[in-house]
Amino acid sequence: MQRLIEYVTARPQRLYTVVAVSVVMLPVALWLDLNSLSHHNLHRQATNLSRLMDDVRTYYATNVVARVQQAEGAPQARHDYHDIPGAFPIPATAAIELSERFSEILPGVDYHFVSDHPFKGRSHREMTDFEQRALETFRAPGNTRERIIAEEGGLLDHRMALAAPVFMQEACVNCHNTHAESTKTDWQVGDVRGLQVVQVRQPLSLNLSSFKFLLGYLLVAGAFGVAFAAHQLRLADKFRAANDELTENNSFLADVSLKISKYLEPQVYRSIFEGERDVAISTERKKLTVFFSDIKDFTATTERMQPEELTALLNEYFTEMSAIAQEHGATIDKFIGDAIVAFFGDPTTHGSTEDARACVRMALDMQARLDELEQKWRANGVEHPFRARMGINTGYCNVGNFGSDTRMDYTIIGAEANLAARLEGIAEPGGIVMSYETYAHVRDLVEAESLEPQHFKGISREIIPYRVLRHGTTRRTATAREDGSNLVVDMQGLDAATRAKITAAVKDALDKS
């Protein structure tokens, strides 16, 4: 049913067509009913009148003519009894004259007696084809039909003719075979003398008058149906126009929301558009794991590159780092020049421990990806690829919408956020430094070593940083060109003795060359 409603709503013209056809078919159905009713009514009238005339003629012949003729000196039964004093009509004449009276009383009814052997001097009319065929059928040997019916005309003037045989009785045979005006004198009992034909006509006006209330109802209902269909069609046109406008607006809003999503983190975007977060100035205090990173010697690197190259390289760096952050569920707060600020714990959180572990995993994946990108960038001619330092801290911060009624920013503030930035500042290029609060949640996940306790600006308490040891990473300590024209050695993570050996070996090689 729902599919039908949607189908009709999408195609209102078809609904209008269905209603119009339904309204038009009502008179057709009524017309067919009237035609059927007329047929049955005419059949009933013709059959009943034929039987009535049979009964009248038989009764008259048996109880009047036969009894009168048995009396001594009885008057004659004549077809021309009007011209003979004291005579009375024969049964056939009596039936014909009675039917004429019936025809006057019953409009549309005609009864007449048909014979191909009329008495001389009696008014005679030519038989129709129907009457001739009926007479031949009744006289055919072995005929068992009691009546033959033929219909003519249509609903406007429906006519039915019923022909029934008139059989010769003994009194009729004696009369016809001896009568001076009879044209046939060898009649036998049981012969078909002729036909009694009943014709009934029922014009349309008579049929319709029987259904005046129904017709009135159909006319009124049809008018209302057409008006309703027209009204629905107009509404459908308005709805279609409104839907088209709504679709266009939705497409515009979807395009705008897609553009807005580029400026918001997926979690923040979903929380706003799903109604979970109001766009109003409000903050709350939550325990977050805050992540800071920046590029070591970024200013010096920019001086060696053209602006177009720098822009492409920086965009690639942010794209790769953002993809990793989104994969781990981080909320990127902002990009500050070459720095990335992100946090875990809002707008969604999996608990302090899981948030901290997710942040550390993210940092490790970022450094591993930068190791891979370094090789790619060097192969593309970048002499000093980006090397990132990262700091992580777990603690309570204020998070929410800060700003004015007309311009606001979703961000975090607090000493714990500042501590993450300070920890990033003491990290080596390619290194990760975290606070003890973070290390306590991930000590089984990574290997780290504690650094000397330090005091940071804006932080009143003494902080013990922990540096993540990235042993077993995919980072290569040394890379070289195949032709031997270039050698790059990464000293990070190497102890002092190893560094000294490498330095001595390089100097020795240079001296020999």
Order of alpha helices (4+ residues) and beta strands (2+ residues): alpha-alpha-alpha-beta-beta-alpha-beta-alpha-beta-beta-alpha-beta-alpha-alpha-alpha-beta-alpha-alpha-beta-beta-alpha-beta-beta-alpha-beta-alpha-beta-beta-beta-beta-alpha
